[in-house]
Amino acid sequence: LNEADISFKKLFEGNLNTGETAKFDLYKGTTIIQSDTVTGDGSGSYTVKFEGIEPGTYTVKESSAPARFNKMVSFDVTVKDDGTYTSIADKDNPLNRADLEFSKTFGNALAEDEIAKFELRDAITHTKVTSLTGNNPVVVTGDGTKTSFTVTFTGVLPGSYEIVETDA
């Protein structure tokens, strides 16, 4: 039987900071066969490698990642008797994101087609945040009857922000 050295490219959205680590385990059933740790160097691309793996089916799991990242989805890999293994596509760790939602109440109803715009800005630099997965600014449009609106910023990264009403 031929052993295989299994490797795959691990990508981190926004890069691992220098010194940050992520750990990967190779399981045969419920037993960890090998582990590999990648250490941040400021780049976003790393190679995870498990060496001398005998034929069989294994599961690769990310056992730890910096808190700002979602862990990758576990996957199976099969080593064949000839030492080859199933192809592994690049794996990515997206950053943790959340939706930021609040209610805005006006003293009077917004007139029909009257708009109000809200912009999410960095609390330190006071610049518009461009890393959202949704719109920025968020626009609400009146119908002549509503005084209260829900404003939602989608895909916000952890951080400190300010919300500025830029047009009303």
N, C-alpha and C positions, 0 to 999 in steps of 0.2 A: 504494500500500500504506500502511496506517495502522499507526503504531507504538503500543505500549502501555506504560504504566507498571504494572509488576507489583508487587504488594505482598501481604504476608501477616503475620498476627500470630504472633509468636514468644513462647512462654511458657517460663519457667524455674521448675521446682519449687524452692521455697525461695528464689527471687529471685536475681538477680545482685547482688553487692555493688557498692557505689559504686566505679567505676573498672575493674571486671572487663569484659572484652570477649569477644565472639563474632563470628566472621567468616563470611560467607556468600558463595559464588561461584555465578554463573550461567554454565553451560557450554552451548556449542553444539558437540556432539561432544566432542572432548577439549580444546577451546580455551575459556579463561575469557573471557567477554564483558564482565562487570562483577562488581564485588565491593561488598559493603556490610558495615559493621561496626556493631554495636550496643554501646553502652557502658553499663554498669550504673549505675543511679541509685537502687537500693534497691527498685525495683518489680519485678514479675515478668512484665510484659507490654511487648513492644517491637514496632515495625513495621519489617520488612525490606522494602526497596524497590529495584527495578531500573527505571531510566527509559529511555524511547525505544527499546524493544525491538521489532525488526522481526518480522513473521510467521515462524513456525517452531516447532519443538519444542526445548525446552531442559531442562536438568537443574539443579536447585538443590541444592547441597551445602553443608553446614556444614564449613568447613575448619579452624576452631579454636573451641574452647570451653574455659572454665575446667576444670581437671583434675577437679573434683568432679562434673562433669556428663557424662552420656553424650551424644554428638553425636546430633542428630536424624537420622532416616532420610532419605536423599536422595529427591527426587521429581521427576517431570517436569511441565512446564507447557507448554501449546501456545497460541501467539498466533495468532489467526485473521486473515485478510486485512482484516477490518473493524476490527481493533484491539482486539477483545475477547479475553479469555483464559479458560482453564478455571478454574473456581472452586478456590480453595486453602483447605482447612480450616486452623484454627489448628494450629500445630506446637508440640510440647512437648519439653523436655529434662528427663528425669528425672535425679535425683541418682544417682551411683554408689552401689550398695548391695552388700553381701556377706553371706554367712552366716557366723556365728561358731559353731564347733562344738568341743566338748571331751568327754573321757571322764571320768566320775566313778565311782570305785571305792569301795565301802563295805567295811569290815572284815568284815561279815557280810551275808548275803543280806537284801534287804528282804522283810519278810513279805508274804504275799498281801494286796493292796489297801493296803499301806503306801505313803505317798507321800513324795516329796522335791520341794521347789520351789526353783527357781533364778531369780533376778531380775537383769536387766541394769540397771546404774545408771551414771549419769554419774560419771566419776572425780573431777570437781571439786565438783559440787554434791551428789553422793551421792543424787540423786533418780532415781526409776524412769524409764527411757527409754520415751517414748511414740511415737517415730517409726518403730518397727519395722513391717514388713509381716506379721510372724508374731506368735505369742503372747509375752507377757511378764507374768507369769512363765511359765517352762516347767516342766511337771510331769512327773515320771517315777513310774510305779507298779510296785511290786514284785509278783512272782509266787511268792515263797517260795524261789526257786532262784538268781536273778541277783544278783551283787554289783557288776557293772559296767554302766553305762548311758551312752549317747551323748546329750548335751544340745545342742540346736541352736537358736540365735536366728536368725531369718530376716529379711533385709532391713535389715541394720545399716548405718547411715551411717558414713563415716569419722569417727574421733574416739577419745577415750580413755575406757575403760569399766572398771568393776569388776563382778565376778559375785559375788552374795551368795546363799548357801544360806539361804533364809528359813524353811524347814520341812523337818524330816527325822525 
